[in-house]
Amino acid sequence: MYRHAGISLTDAKKQLVAGRLAKRLRHLNLSSYGDYFRRLQADGGEMQTAVDLLTTNETYFFREPKHFDFLRDGILPGLKSKGPVRVWSGACSSGEEPYTLAMVMAEVLGGRPWGIVASDLSSRVLATARQGRYPIEDAAGIPRPLLRKYCLKGVGSQEGTFMIKPELRGRIEFRQVNLNASLPDLGVFDLIFLRNVMIYFDIETKRQVVRRILPLLRPGGHFVVSHSENLNGVSDALKAVRPSVYCKPEA
């Protein structure tokens, strides 16, 4: 798992691993974790299933709202790039983060061209993200004006759910990306969100991931991690502008 996804599963994670894989073992009629380990060695598809089961995907709309306040008031109004504004949500989970970004960008940028790339290692959560449909209780964190403007309430067979409007979903390209491997051609970005993923990496893996990502950030662009993270000892190529928000110096 460390080699495939950069996730450090120490002895302290033994109960977590056992609990999340137990149902899978029963599904495959395997009698031991040793049998499952041998299955993983022989079946690359099963490795993806294991990654899906072992990665934590807790997220919600407007999580850590100060980041979106700063995006709205401090980053987007000052962008000077002539082309489309591009943002990468590098650990998008089930889509709440990129859809939140999209709502803020739509409000601030108006008719200016913009787009979002949203990526994750887990194919399971990406399938949910692409649909853009969520339980109605998940709408609690979305400001009411934005909810009315960018979301559709489910009726009939979809009662109890809401969906992100197609015009917003169409602005987001969802990609499966392993941050611990060579990155595909994603282009360059004005802003990169990489929140709540490096907490699962050891220090050397963090350094390699950031080193891999930084060429994709425009000079003057911003790099955002979660409030529980920082880049101390990880990279000195970025300048802190406020807690958990960094800027790449101009060329």
C-alpha positions in Angstrom: 0.0 0.0 0.0 2.9 2.3 0.7 4.5 1.5 -2.6 1.2 1.9 -4.5 -0.3 5.0 -2.8 2.2 6.4 -0.4 0.0 5.6 2.5 1.9 4.6 5.6 0.1 1.8 7.5 1.9 1.4 10.8 1.2 -1.3 13.3 -1.1 1.2 15.0 -3.4 1.0 11.9 -3.8 -2.8 12.3 -7.4 -2.6 13.6 -8.4 -0.1 11.0 -7.0 -2.3 8.2 -8.7 -5.4 9.6 -12.0 -3.8 10.0 -12.2 -2.2 6.6 -11.1 -5.4 4.8 -13.1 -8.0 6.8 -16.2 -7.7 4.6 -14.1 -7.9 1.4 -12.5 -11.2 2.7 -16.0 -12.6 3.3 -17.1 -11.5 -0.2 -14.2 -13.3 -1.7 -14.6 -16.4 0.5 -11.1 -16.0 1.8 -10.3 -17.4 5.2 -7.3 -15.2 6.2 -5.6 -11.9 5.6 -2.6 -13.9 4.3 -4.8 -15.3 1.6 -6.0 -11.7 0.8 -2.4 -10.5 0.7 -1.5 -13.2 -1.9 -4.6 -12.1 -3.9 -3.4 -8.5 -3.9 0.0 -9.7 -5.2 -1.6 -11.5 -8.1 -4.5 -9.1 -9.0 -3.9 -5.5 -9.8 -7.6 -4.8 -10.0 -8.0 -6.0 -6.4 -5.3 -3.6 -5.3 -7.5 -0.7 -6.5 -10.4 -2.1 -4.5 -8.2 -2.3 -1.4 -7.1 1.3 -1.9 -10.8 2.3 -2.1 -11.5 0.6 1.1 -8.5 1.8 3.1 -8.5 5.5 2.1 -10.5 7.8 4.3 -12.9 10.0 2.3 -14.5 12.2 4.9 -15.4 15.5 3.3 -18.3 18.0 3.0 -19.3 21.2 1.2 -17.4 24.4 2.3 -15.1 22.4 4.6 -12.6 24.8 6.3 -14.5 27.8 5.0 -11.7 30.3 5.6 -10.0 28.9 2.5 -13.0 29.7 0.4 -13.4 33.1 1.9 -9.7 33.8 1.0 -10.3 32.4 -2.5 -13.3 34.7 -3.0 -11.8 37.9 -1.5 -8.0 37.5 -1.8 -7.1 35.2 -4.7 -9.6 35.3 -7.6 -10.1 39.1 -7.8 -6.3 39.6 -8.3 -5.6 36.9 -10.9 -3.9 38.4 -13.9 -3.4 35.4 -16.2 -4.8 36.1 -19.7 -6.2 32.6 -20.3 -8.8 30.6 -18.4 -8.5 30.5 -14.6 -7.5 26.9 -13.8 -7.8 25.2 -10.4 -6.7 21.6 -9.4 -8.5 19.8 -6.5 -5.8 17.2 -5.9 -7.6 15.0 -3.5 -11.2 15.6 -4.4 -12.8 12.5 -2.8 -16.6 12.4 -3.5 -16.6 15.8 -5.1 -17.7 18.2 -2.4 -14.5 20.2 -2.6 -14.4 20.9 -6.3 -18.1 21.7 -6.4 -17.6 24.2 -3.6 -14.7 25.7 -5.6 -16.9 25.8 -8.6 -19.7 27.7 -6.8 -17.2 30.3 -5.5 -15.5 30.7 -8.9 -18.8 31.1 -10.7 -19.8 33.8 -8.4 -16.6 35.8 -8.6 -15.4 35.3 -12.1 -18.7 35.8 -13.9 -18.2 35.4 -17.7 -14.5 35.0 -17.5 -13.4 31.5 -18.7 -12.5 29.0 -15.9 -12.2 25.3 -15.2 -11.4 22.8 -12.5 -9.5 19.5 -12.6 -10.5 17.2 -9.7 -8.5 14.1 -9.1 -8.4 11.2 -6.6 -6.8 7.8 -6.3 -10.0 6.1 -5.5 -12.2 5.1 -8.5 -15.1 4.5 -6.1 -15.4 8.1 -4.9 -14.7 9.5 -8.3 -17.9 7.7 -9.6 -19.9 9.5 -6.9 -18.2 12.9 -7.7 -19.0 12.6 -11.4 -22.7 12.1 -10.6 -22.8 15.2 -8.4 -25.8 13.8 -6.5 -25.9 13.9 -2.7 -28.3 13.3 0.3 -30.3 16.4 1.0 -28.8 16.6 4.5 -25.3 17.2 2.9 -26.6 20.6 1.7 -26.5 22.0 5.2 -23.1 23.6 4.7 -24.0 25.3 1.4 -25.1 29.0 1.8 -28.8 29.2 0.8 -28.3 31.6 -2.1 -25.7 29.3 -3.7 -27.9 26.3 -3.0 -30.8 27.8 -4.9 -28.6 29.0 -7.7 -26.4 26.0 -8.4 -28.3 22.9 -7.1 -31.5 21.0 -8.0 -33.7 19.4 -5.4 -34.6 15.8 -6.2 -38.3 14.9 -6.7 -40.1 11.6 -7.2 -37.6 8.7 -7.1 -34.8 11.2 -6.3 -36.6 12.7 -3.3 -34.3 13.2 -0.4 -31.3 14.1 -2.6 -30.0 17.1 -4.5 -27.8 17.4 -7.6 -25.3 20.0 -8.7 -26.6 21.7 -11.8 -25.2 20.5 -15.2 -23.7 23.8 -16.1 -21.5 23.7 -13.0 -20.7 20.0 -13.3 -19.6 20.6 -16.9 -16.8 22.9 -15.7 -15.1 20.1 -13.8 -12.9 17.3 -15.3 -12.6 14.4 -13.0 -9.4 12.3 -13.3 -8.0 9.3 -11.5 -4.5 10.4 -10.4 -1.9 8.8 -8.2 0.1 11.5 -6.5 2.8 9.0 -5.8 3.5 8.2 -9.5 4.4 10.2 -12.5 1.7 12.7 -13.1 -0.3 12.8 -16.3 -0.4 15.9 -18.5 -2.8 18.1 -16.5 -1.6 21.5 -17.7 -0.7 24.4 -15.3 -2.9 25.9 -12.6 -3.5 29.2 -10.9 -4.5 27.4 -7.7 -3.9 24.0 -6.3 -5.9 22.6 -3.3 -4.2 19.6 -1.7 -6.0 19.2 1.6 -6.3 16.4 4.0 -4.3 13.9 2.0 -0.6 14.4 3.0 -1.6 13.6 6.6 -1.3 9.9 5.5 2.2 10.4 4.1 5.6 10.2 5.8 7.9 13.2 5.5 9.9 11.9 2.5 6.7 11.0 0.6 5.4 14.5 1.3 8.5 16.0 -0.2 8.3 13.9 -3.3 4.6 14.7 -3.8 5.1 18.4 -3.5 8.2 18.3 -5.7 6.2 16.5 -8.4 3.3 19.0 -8.2 5.0 22.3 -8.0 5.9 22.6 -11.7 2.1 22.5 -12.4 1.6 25.7 -10.4 2.0 29.0 -12.2 4.4 31.6 -10.7 2.3 33.7 -8.4 -0.1 30.8 -8.0 -1.4 29.6 -4.6 -1.1 26.2 -2.9 -3.6 25.3 -0.2 -3.3 22.5 2.4 -5.6 21.8 5.3 -5.5 23.7 8.6 -4.0 20.6 10.2 -1.1 20.6 7.8 1.9 22.7 6.9 4.9 22.5 4.6 7.6 23.0 7.2 10.4 20.7 6.3 8.6 19.6 3.1 9.4 22.4 0.7 11.1 25.8 0.8 9.9 26.7 -2.8 6.7 28.2 -1.5 6.1 31.3 0.6 3.5 31.1 3.4 1.0 34.0 3.0 -1.3 32.8 5.9 -1.8 29.6 7.8 -2.1 26.6 5.4 -2.0 28.9 2.3 1.2 29.3 0.3 2.3 31.2 -2.8 4.8 30.3 -5.5 7.1 33.3 -6.1 7.0 35.1 -9.4 9.6 34.0 -11.9 
